[in-house]
Amino acid sequence: MSTSPERRYAHRVEDFADRHSLVVDAVLVMALMGCATLGSMLTLPGADPPDQDRTATVLLGVACLALLKHRTHPRFAVVVSAACAAIVVGFGYLLTPLLLAPVMAALYWLAVLTDRRTTRAYGITTLVAVIVAAAISDSMEHVSLLLRTIGPLFWLLLPLAAGNMTRLRRAYVAAVQARAEHAERTREEEARLRVTEERMRIARELHDVVAHHMALANAQAGTAAHLALTSPEQTQQILTDLTGTTSSALRELKATLGLLRHSGDPDSPPLEPSPGLARLPELVSACASAGVTVTVATEGEPRPLSPGVDLTAFRIVQEALTNVTKHATTEAACVRLAYSGSRLRITVTNDGPATTRALLAATAGNHGFGVMGMRERAQSIGGELRAGPRPEGGFEVTTALPLQPHGAGQEDATA
């Protein structure tokens, strides 16, 4: 956005005036004193000048010196300069813009530095005082009353209008700067929020991938160590499944890291599809090799899910079965998928008693990241999740997900 030369020069003058206010005020007072002195020498043709030169000079000097306080006390400057101008005009001096220069400058700064109500009150009072002084002045007796009124009215309204325009321009510039600063702060806050959300999404995804497979690998290794001497063939099968579990963990971890490194270029290698409920048999088989038998039941007619919902459903079932493998002293779990209306209801239960750690993780979200991550995933697509111990024993995780996501966060759809 380009700025005109006039505005650039105006900004430079204002900046110089702000930095060297005393110098600018002294020069202003001297210039106004010169204008007022010159104005006091002017008379109408054929009229004699008033015999009050010394008094008029003192009054005009006081009016000009009062302007030194215009930055901190603009009302005081207007009152003093207006009173001095009215007295000088009443002495018989010809009313001219030069003679009114001090009071015109005071009115300008009053309009710039105060509000509209104050400007109106002091401006009207000054106009009345000067016009009354002009009406009764001997120097104006050869001029009609209309001209005596229009002249000072125009000259004193001019600085009021100019000061009001300056005040409005400064207010506009300040508002533009405030909006720009607010937009900058909002942009920074939004960037920080997006970074935080992305970190949470990455942490949740890595937790689901690493925690699940590590828990299964740990359970499979423990089972293999327990059966190594009594059942070599079963131990061999479990070790084979352990290799598959670790390979799956490395594959999903590679896919997640590949998503983080994906630049979006057409030449970038294609990303692997996100896991979904289609991989549920693979998950059931991995749990079986860890010693947990999982049964899957489906109610209603299965319907296609959006990628985000499909990934969320799989991750919730994965995390729930991981908790069963790690925390519950049971060898069986049940996964029930119920399609009803526009929602998918998933229930994962086990009949074994849950350990204290599992209960704490379920009832107080701040004690574990598993239940917290499942709840965040469900809420991110407009669903809900409940987890806790069952009255008849065991543990249950229940979630209701929409078939199509409608939440604030759908970032997991591409995870």
Secondary structure per residue as TSV (DSSP state, phi and psi in degrees):
chain	resnum	aa	ss	phi	psi
A	1	M	-	360.0	117.4
A	2	S	-	-84.7	153.0
A	3	T	-	-117.1	135.8
A	4	S	-	-66.7	153.9
A	5	P	H	-59.5	-35.9
A	6	E	H	-61.8	-43.0
A	7	R	H	-68.4	-36.3
A	8	R	H	-63.9	-43.5
A	9	Y	H	-65.0	-39.5
A	10	A	H	-62.3	-42.3
A	11	H	H	-63.7	-39.4
A	12	R	H	-64.7	-41.9
A	13	V	H	-63.1	-43.3
A	14	E	H	-64.9	-40.8
A	15	D	H	-63.7	-42.4
A	16	F	H	-63.8	-39.7
A	17	A	H	-65.5	-36.5
A	18	D	H	-69.5	-36.5
A	19	R	H	-78.6	-30.7
A	20	H	T	-126.5	61.2
A	21	S	H	-65.3	-39.1
A	22	L	H	-64.8	-43.0
A	23	V	H	-64.0	-45.0
A	24	V	H	-63.4	-41.7
A	25	D	H	-65.5	-40.0
A	26	A	H	-64.2	-44.0
A	27	V	H	-63.2	-39.5
A	28	L	H	-62.5	-44.7
A	29	V	H	-62.9	-43.3
A	30	M	H	-63.8	-42.0
A	31	A	H	-65.4	-43.3
A	32	L	H	-67.2	-36.1
A	33	M	H	-64.1	-39.7
A	34	G	H	-64.4	-42.1
A	35	C	H	-63.1	-44.6
A	36	A	H	-65.3	-39.3
A	37	T	H	-64.7	-42.3
A	38	L	H	-64.3	-39.4
A	39	G	H	-65.6	-31.4
A	40	S	H	-71.6	-14.8
A	41	M	T	-88.9	-10.8
A	42	L	-	-84.7	139.5
A	43	T	-	-140.3	164.0
A	44	L	-	-72.1	152.9
A	45	P	T	-58.4	128.6
A	46	G	T	84.7	-1.7
A	47	A	-	-97.9	147.4
A	48	D	-	-87.6	139.3
A	49	P	-	-69.1	149.5
A	50	P	-	-65.4	151.1
A	51	D	S	-95.8	55.0
A	52	Q	-	-136.8	39.4
A	53	D	H	-61.8	-45.8
A	54	R	H	-65.4	-45.4
A	55	T	H	-63.9	-43.5
A	56	A	H	-63.1	-39.8
A	57	T	H	-63.3	-42.2
A	58	V	H	-63.6	-44.4
A	59	L	H	-64.2	-42.7
A	60	L	H	-66.5	-35.6
A	61	G	H	-65.0	-41.8
A	62	V	H	-62.4	-41.6
A	63	A	H	-61.0	-41.0
A	64	C	H	-70.9	-40.9
A	65	L	H	-65.0	-31.4
A	66	A	H	-62.5	-24.6
A	67	L	G	-69.2	-15.3
A	68	L	G	-63.6	-19.4
A	69	K	G	-99.8	12.6
A	70	H	T	-68.5	-23.6
A	71	R	T	-75.2	-38.5
A	72	T	T	-100.6	-29.7
A	73	H	-	-134.3	70.9
A	74	P	H	-65.7	-31.5
A	75	R	H	-66.7	-42.3
A	76	F	H	-60.6	-43.2
A	77	A	H	-62.8	-39.6
A	78	V	H	-67.4	-44.9
A	79	V	H	-61.8	-47.2
A	80	V	H	-66.0	-47.6
A	81	S	H	-67.3	-36.6
A	82	A	H	-67.6	-42.5
A	83	A	H	-63.6	-44.4
A	84	C	H	-63.6	-41.9
A	85	A	H	-65.0	-41.6
A	86	A	H	-63.4	-39.6
A	87	I	H	-67.5	-42.6
A	88	V	H	-63.8	-42.7
A	89	V	H	-64.7	-37.4
A	90	G	H	-65.8	-26.1
A	91	F	T	-68.5	-15.6
A	92	G	T	112.1	6.8
A	93	Y	-	-74.8	144.6
A	94	L	-	-66.6	130.8
A	95	L	-	-80.4	108.9
A	96	T	-	-133.3	162.6
A	97	P	T	-58.7	-31.9
A	98	L	T	-65.7	-41.6
A	99	L	T	-67.4	-32.7
A	100	L	T	-89.7	7.6
A	101	A	H	-56.1	-44.5
A	102	P	H	-62.0	-45.9
A	103	V	H	-69.9	-32.0
A	104	M	H	-65.4	-41.4
A	105	A	H	-64.7	-40.0
A	106	A	H	-64.0	-41.3
A	107	L	H	-64.7	-37.1
A	108	Y	H	-61.5	-49.3
A	109	W	H	-68.3	-30.4
A	110	L	H	-62.8	-43.7
A	111	A	H	-67.1	-30.6
A	112	V	H	-75.9	-41.0
A	113	L	H	-98.0	-11.3
A	114	T	S	-120.3	177.5
A	115	D	-	-82.1	174.2
A	116	R	H	-67.0	-36.6
A	117	R	H	-65.2	-44.5
A	118	T	H	-64.3	-42.9
A	119	T	H	-60.4	-41.9
A	120	R	H	-65.2	-43.2
A	121	A	H	-65.2	-50.9
A	122	Y	H	-71.2	-34.0
A	123	G	H	-66.3	-43.9
A	124	I	H	-64.8	-41.5
A	125	T	H	-61.5	-43.0
A	126	T	H	-64.5	-42.5
A	127	L	H	-59.5	-45.7
A	128	V	H	-62.6	-44.2
A	129	A	H	-63.9	-44.3
A	130	V	H	-69.9	-39.8
A	131	I	H	-66.9	-40.7
A	132	V	H	-63.2	-42.6
A	133	A	H	-62.3	-39.0
A	134	A	H	-68.4	-33.9
A	135	A	H	-68.6	-32.2
A	136	I	H	-100.2	2.8
A	137	S	-	-75.9	140.6
A	138	D	G	-70.0	-29.2
A	139	S	G	-69.6	-15.5
A	140	M	G	-108.1	12.9
A	141	E	T	-70.5	-20.4
A	142	H	T	-87.1	-0.6
A	143	V	S	-109.8	142.0
A	144	S	-	-63.4	157.2
A	145	L	H	-63.1	-33.6
A	146	L	H	-63.3	-45.0
A	147	L	H	-68.3	-34.5
A	148	R	H	-62.4	-30.2
A	149	T	H	-85.4	-44.6
A	150	I	H	-67.1	-39.7
A	151	G	H	-58.6	-62.2
A	152	P	H	-64.1	-30.0
A	153	L	H	-62.2	-45.5
A	154	F	H	-67.5	-45.2
A	155	W	H	-64.8	-34.8
A	156	L	H	-85.9	-24.8
A	157	L	H	-74.2	-27.0
A	158	L	H	-60.9	-50.4
A	159	P	H	-65.9	-31.2
A	160	L	H	-64.5	-43.4
A	161	A	H	-65.8	-43.1
A	162	A	H	-64.1	-42.3
A	163	G	H	-65.0	-38.1
A	164	N	H	-64.9	-39.5
A	165	M	H	-64.9	-40.3
A	166	T	H	-63.9	-42.2
A	167	R	H	-63.4	-42.5
A	168	L	H	-64.8	-38.6
A	169	R	H	-65.6	-41.6
A	170	R	H	-64.2	-40.4
A	171	A	H	-63.8	-38.8
A	172	Y	H	-65.2	-44.8
A	173	V	H	-61.9	-41.7
A	174	A	H	-64.4	-38.8
A	175	A	H	-66.1	-40.4
A	176	V	H	-63.7	-43.2
A	177	Q	H	-64.1	-40.3
A	178	A	H	-64.1	-41.7
A	179	R	H	-64.6	-39.3
A	180	A	H	-64.4	-42.8
A	181	E	H	-64.7	-41.2
A	182	H	H	-63.8	-41.9
A	183	A	H	-63.5	-37.7
A	184	E	H	-65.3	-44.9
A	185	R	H	-63.2	-42.1
A	186	T	H	-63.4	-39.7
A	187	R	H	-64.1	-42.4
A	188	E	H	-66.1	-41.3
A	189	E	H	-65.6	-40.0
A	190	E	H	-65.4	-39.2
A	191	A	H	-64.0	-43.6
A	192	R	H	-62.8	-39.7
A	193	L	H	-64.1	-41.5
A	194	R	H	-67.0	-37.8
A	195	V	H	-63.7	-42.0
A	196	T	H	-63.4	-44.9
A	197	E	H	-62.9	-39.2
A	198	E	H	-67.2	-39.1
A	199	R	H	-63.4	-41.6
A	200	M	H	-64.4	-40.1
A	201	R	H	-64.6	-44.1
A	202	I	H	-64.0	-44.2
A	203	A	H	-61.4	-40.8
A	204	R	H	-65.5	-41.9
A	205	E	H	-67.3	-43.9
A	206	L	H	-65.0	-37.3
A	207	H	H	-62.1	-44.9
A	208	D	H	-63.4	-40.2
A	209	V	H	-72.0	-52.2
A	210	V	H	-72.5	-47.6
A	211	A	H	-62.0	-42.8
A	212	H	H	-62.2	-53.1
A	213	H	H	-70.0	-35.0
A	214	M	H	-66.1	-38.8
A	215	A	H	-64.4	-43.2
A	216	L	H	-64.6	-42.4
A	217	A	H	-63.1	-40.1
A	218	N	H	-64.0	-43.6
A	219	A	H	-65.7	-41.6
A	220	Q	H	-65.3	-40.9
A	221	A	H	-65.4	-39.9
A	222	G	H	-65.3	-39.9
A	223	T	H	-66.3	-40.7
A	224	A	H	-64.2	-40.2
A	225	A	H	-64.7	-35.7
A	226	H	H	-70.6	-34.1
A	227	L	H	-99.7	6.0
A	228	A	T	-59.8	-39.4
A	229	L	T	-89.1	-32.6
A	230	T	T	-90.3	-29.5
A	231	S	-	-141.4	80.9
A	232	P	H	-62.4	-37.5
A	233	E	H	-66.3	-44.1
A	234	Q	H	-66.2	-35.8
A	235	T	H	-63.0	-40.8
A	236	Q	H	-61.4	-40.7
A	237	Q	H	-65.7	-40.3
A	238	I	H	-66.3	-39.8
A	239	L	H	-65.1	-36.4
A	240	T	H	-62.8	-43.3
A	241	D	H	-64.7	-34.2
A	242	L	H	-62.5	-38.4
A	243	T	H	-63.0	-41.6
A	244	G	H	-64.4	-37.3
A	245	T	H	-64.4	-47.1
A	246	T	H	-66.1	-36.0
A	247	S	H	-65.0	-41.3
A	248	S	H	-63.6	-40.0
A	249	A	H	-62.3	-45.0
A	250	L	H	-64.5	-36.4
A	251	R	H	-66.4	-45.8
A	252	E	H	-68.8	-37.3
A	253	L	H	-64.7	-39.0
A	254	K	H	-64.9	-40.1
A	255	A	H	-64.7	-40.9
A	256	T	H	-65.1	-45.8
A	257	L	H	-66.5	-33.1
A	258	G	H	-65.1	-34.6
A	259	L	H	-65.2	-38.3
A	260	L	H	-67.9	-33.3
A	261	R	H	-88.9	-6.7
A	262	H	-	-67.1	124.5
A	263	S	-	-93.8	-8.7
A	264	G	-	85.9	2.6
A	265	D	-	-73.1	148.6
A	266	P	T	-61.7	-27.4
A	267	D	T	-83.7	-4.2
A	268	S	S	-68.3	148.9
A	269	P	-	-64.5	144.9
A	270	P	-	-64.6	147.2
A	271	L	-	-84.0	150.2
A	272	E	-	-73.2	145.6
A	273	P	-	-63.3	150.4
A	274	S	-	-71.0	145.4
A	275	P	-	-67.7	152.0
A	276	G	-	-146.5	-168.8
A	277	L	G	-65.4	-14.5
A	278	A	G	-64.9	-22.6
A	279	R	G	-93.3	13.3
A	280	L	H	-61.8	-40.3
A	281	P	H	-59.0	-38.9
A	282	E	H	-62.1	-39.0
A	283	L	H	-67.1	-41.5
A	284	V	H	-63.0	-41.3
A	285	S	H	-64.2	-40.1
A	286	A	H	-65.4	-38.8
A	287	C	H	-67.1	-36.2
A	288	A	H	-63.5	-38.5
A	289	S	H	-68.9	-20.2
A	290	A	T	-88.9	1.6
A	291	G	T	97.3	9.7
A	292	V	-	-116.5	119.0
A	293	T	E	-87.1	123.5
A	294	V	E	-114.7	127.4
A	295	T	E	-108.1	141.2
A	296	V	E	-118.8	127.8
A	297	A	E	-125.2	138.5
A	298	T	E	-120.9	129.6
A	299	E	E	-115.5	138.0
A	300	G	S	82.0	174.4
A	301	E	-	-86.0	120.7
A	302	P	-	-59.8	138.5
A	303	R	-	-124.5	155.0
A	304	P	-	-65.7	141.6
A	305	L	-	-110.2	151.3
A	306	S	-	-68.6	157.5
A	307	P	H	-55.7	-39.6
A	308	G	H	-65.4	-44.5
A	309	V	H	-68.0	-39.4
A	310	D	H	-62.3	-44.3
A	311	L	H	-65.8	-43.2
A	312	T	H	-62.4	-44.1
A	313	A	H	-61.4	-43.5
A	314	F	H	-64.7	-43.5
A	315	R	H	-65.4	-37.3
A	316	I	H	-65.9	-46.2
A	317	V	H	-62.3	-41.5
A	318	Q	H	-60.3	-46.8
A	319	E	H	-68.2	-38.4
A	320	A	H	-64.3	-42.8
A	321	L	H	-70.2	-32.1
A	322	T	H	-62.4	-42.6
A	323	N	H	-63.9	-36.5
A	324	V	H	-63.3	-43.3
A	325	T	H	-65.3	-37.7
A	326	K	H	-84.4	-40.4
A	327	H	H	-110.4	-27.8
A	328	A	B	-94.6	138.0
A	329	T	-	-90.9	68.3
A	330	T	-	-142.4	160.6
A	331	E	S	-113.9	10.4
A	332	A	E	-144.2	146.2
A	333	A	E	-146.6	156.8
A	334	C	E	-129.4	133.3
A	335	V	E	-116.2	123.0
A	336	R	E	-120.3	124.3
A	337	L	E	-108.6	119.1
A	338	A	E	-121.0	115.9
A	339	Y	E	-93.7	118.4
A	340	S	E	-143.5	119.5
A	341	G	T	62.9	-124.0
A	342	S	T	-106.5	19.4
A	343	R	E	-131.8	154.3
A	344	L	E	-115.0	122.5
A	345	R	E	-105.5	124.1
A	346	I	E	-116.8	130.8
A	347	T	E	-130.1	126.2
A	348	V	E	-119.9	120.7
A	349	T	E	-131.4	156.4
A	350	N	E	-141.5	153.8
A	351	D	-	-96.3	-8.2
A	352	G	S	-81.2	157.1
A	353	P	-	-68.5	133.3
A	354	A	B	-82.0	149.6
A	355	T	-	-77.2	167.3
A	356	T	H	-59.5	-38.4
A	357	R	H	-61.9	-42.6
A	358	A	H	-64.9	-41.0
A	359	L	H	-63.1	-42.3
A	360	L	H	-63.9	-41.8
A	361	A	H	-64.4	-30.1
A	362	A	H	-83.4	-41.2
A	363	T	H	-86.9	-23.8
A	364	A	-	-129.5	104.9
A	365	G	G	-59.9	-22.4
A	366	N	G	-80.7	-2.4
A	367	H	G	-93.0	-10.1
A	368	G	-	-157.6	150.9
A	369	F	H	-93.0	-12.9
A	370	G	H	-65.1	-58.7
A	371	V	H	-64.4	-38.5
A	372	M	H	-60.5	-44.5
A	373	G	H	-65.0	-40.1
A	374	M	H	-62.8	-42.6
A	375	R	H	-65.2	-41.5
A	376	E	H	-63.6	-40.2
A	377	R	H	-62.8	-45.2
A	378	A	H	-64.0	-44.1
A	379	Q	H	-68.6	-27.6
A	380	S	H	-66.3	-21.8
A	381	I	T	-113.1	14.4
A	382	G	T	90.2	16.9
A	383	G	-	-103.9	-171.4
A	384	E	E	-143.8	158.2
A	385	L	E	-145.1	140.3
A	386	R	E	-129.5	140.1
A	387	A	E	-142.6	136.1
A	388	G	E	175.4	172.6
A	389	P	E	-70.2	148.9
A	390	R	-	-88.0	146.5
A	391	P	T	-59.9	-36.2
A	392	E	T	-86.1	4.4
A	393	G	S	110.1	154.2
A	394	G	S	89.9	-166.1
A	395	F	E	-136.7	149.7
A	396	E	E	-141.2	136.6
A	397	V	E	-120.2	123.4
A	398	T	E	-127.2	131.7
A	399	T	E	-139.1	145.2
A	400	A	E	-120.0	118.5
A	401	L	E	-118.1	141.6
A	402	P	E	-72.7	148.2
A	403	L	S	-66.3	-28.5
A	404	Q	S	-123.3	129.4
A	405	P	-	-67.6	144.1
A	406	H	-	-145.9	44.5
A	407	G	S	-110.9	178.8
A	408	A	S	-70.1	-32.7
A	409	G	-	-115.7	116.1
A	410	Q	-	-122.5	26.1
A	411	E	G	-69.6	-22.7
A	412	D	G	-72.6	-9.4
A	413	A	G	-64.7	-24.8
A	414	T	G	-107.3	4.7
A	415	A	-	-68.5	360.0
